Amino acid sequence: MAGGWLIGVMVAPRGERMQRHYYAVGDSDRHKAEWTAVDCAIRIGDVATSPVEGAEPVEALRQYTPAKMAVLGLKAGEVRELGWKHPRRWLG
């Protein structure tokens, strides 16, 4: 069964503090989804290599079923950058 993941990555844009950036990744393999999100985050700035104030550098926050992906409009293989704000719509 295909699915996807909501991934949070701790990243510091050039000259700013470290903060979590969110990505929706249309890949059912959790580890591949995490690495895909890290690859996207590297374009923004420096990715954390150890926990930041107790937060893991890369964290899978939610797994999506194909039905939930359809509701959210996330396609298989797609990576959607969700930004810095807590993605309530994507967590519900």
N, C-alpha and C positions, 0 to 999 in steps of 0.2 A: 504494500500500500504506500503510495507516494504521499508526501506531506511537506511541511516546511517548519521553520523555526523563527522565533523572535530572539535576536541576539543583542546583548549589550556589550560594548567595547569601551574600556577606559582609554581615552585619547586626549592629548594636549595639542591643540592647534598652535602654530608658531606664536610664541610670546604670551600664551594664555595658560590658565591652570588646567590640570587634569580633570576631565569630567566624562560621564558616560554618554556615549552616542549609540543610538539604536538602529538596527537593521532588520528587515524582514527578508528571509532567505528561503526561496522555494526549492529546498533540497531536503529529503527525508533523513539523510545521514547527518546526525548531530555534529560530529567532528568536522566534517566537510563544510557544514554551514558556518561553524565557528571560524574556521580558517578563511572562508570566503568573506565573512564580515571583517576580519582582521585585515585582509588584503585591501578592502575598500577603505577602512579606517586609516591605513598608512598614507593614503593620498591626502588626508586632512592634516595629519601631524604625527607626533610621536606616540606610539602605543605603549601603555604600561607593560612592564615585564614582571611586576610583582604586585601584590595587593596594595590598593590605595585607600587609606583610611578604612580598612576592613572590607573593601569591595574588591572582588576578584577582577583581574584585568579583562577577562573574556567570560561571559556568562550566558548560557542558554536559558532564557527566561520563560519561554512557552513554546510548546509544540503545537503545530496546526494539522488538522485533518484536511484531506482534499476538499471536503465540504466547506470548512471554515475558510480555506484559501480562496474558494470561489466567491464566498460572501465578501471577503476583503479585497478581491481583485488581484490576488497574488498568483502569478503563473509559475509552473514548474521551471526551475532554472533561473528565475528572475531574482534580482537583488534590489530591494527598495530601501533607500536611505530614508530613515524616519526622523532624524534630527536629534536635538539635545533634550527636548521636553519629554516627560514621561508619556509614552504612547498609550493612553487609556483605551482608546478604541481597539488597539491591537492586543491588549491584555485581557479584554472581556470575553 
